[in-house]
Every structure is written in C-alpha cells, then in structure tokens.
Amino acid sequence: MAADGGFSAAVWALARRVPPGRATTYGTLAEAHYGVSRGARGVGQAMARCPGDVPWWRVVHADGAMKGTPGADEQRARLAEEGVPLTSDGRVDWARAGGPWSP
C-alpha cells in the first residue's frame, strides 16, 4: 500500500501525540488510522519520510525491536534517554512500559 500525502500526514500527526517516555508500534498507529492494524507497513513507509518535528524514534515494531536500518542505535539511545524501559537485547520492554501507547 502506498503512503500518500494525506495518509502520511495523518500518521505523522498521530506520531506527534506519542508523549516523551512512551513508545508505540507501527500497527497501533495503523489501527488508529484504519481501524485495523494491517496497515503497519504503510505506517513504516510514512515514518521513513517523516519531517524533522516528528518523534520517529517512539515508533517501533510490535515485538519492541527498533527499525532495521543504521538509525536503530540512535533510536534505542533516544528511547533510553526518555526513560522508555528496554530489554537486555535492546527492545522496548512492553511489560514495564505499560504496553504500546495508544491514541
């Protein structure tokens, strides 16, 4: 599914609402937009092109893993700096984080 400008803008608006110290998933944002989580890939595509004011580091995979690109270390560091609990292998610890943030 292609992420058009309107869809991308809606995803970015949702991502801007994730508060510091919390994280969410691509699927959670897709579900907030579509009503189902099957649009997670489109959310990922939109987040890959987000403007600088979008806290992209707060959006991770459902298993808490960081994005699969060179920016993963920066993402992990930013989340840790904000106090998001991480597991020993560097994933968001959803149990300690209270689950993914949801709008």
N, C-alpha and C positions, 0 to 999 in steps of 0.2 A: 504494500500500500504506500503510495507516495504521500509524503507530508507536504501538503500545500501550505501557502502562506497563512490562511485562516486557521488551519489546524495547528500549525507551528506556533502561531501567536497565542492560541488557546492553551497549548501545552506550556509555553513559557510563562504565561500568566499563572497557571497552577503551580509551576515550579517556584515562582517568586513567593508563593504563600507558605512554602515549607520553612518553618522557623529555624533559626540557628539552634544547633544541638539536637536536631532531629534529621531523619533521613526517610526517604520513601522509595518506591520502586517504579520502574517503567510501567509495569502492569497496573499499579494503583492509579497512576496518572491517566492511563488509557481508560480504566474503568470509570474514573471521574468524568472523563470526556464523553465516552461512548456508552457507558452503562455496562460494558463487559471488558475484561482485561485482555482480550485477543488483539488489541491494537498496540501491544507493548513495543513491537519492532518499529512501528511508525513513530512512537514517542521517542525511541532511541535515535531515530534519524533526525527528528526535530531538535533533540537536545544536542546532537553533534554540530548543529549550525546555530546554536543559541547566541544571542548578543551578550556582551560582557556583563550586563547587570543581572543576568540570570544565575542563581546559585547552582550550577550544573553538578557540583560535587555532592549535592544532597540527594541525587537520584542514582540508585544502584540497581543491580539485578535482584530478582526475588530471593535468591539464596544469600544475599548480603554482599556478594562479590562486587568489586569495582569494575569499571568499564575495561574492556580488553584492549586497551591502547597504551602507548607510553605515558599518558596522563594519569594512569592508575595510582602511581606513587604520590602524585600531588593531591589526587582526590582523597586518598587514605589520610594523608597528612592534614588536609583541611578539616576532614571529619573529626579526626582525633583532637585537633586544636579547638574545635567547637564543643568537645565533650561527648561526641557520639561514641558509645561503647563498641569496641571492636574485639573480635575473637583473636586467639593466638596466631591464626593464619591470615589475619588482616581483613576479615569480612565484618560487616555490621552485625553485631550481636542482637538480633531482633528480640530475644527474650529479655535482655537487660535494657534494651531501648524502648520497650513497650510496644513493639511491633512497628510496622511502617506507618509514617504519618499519613493521614487520610483527610482530604478536604471535607 
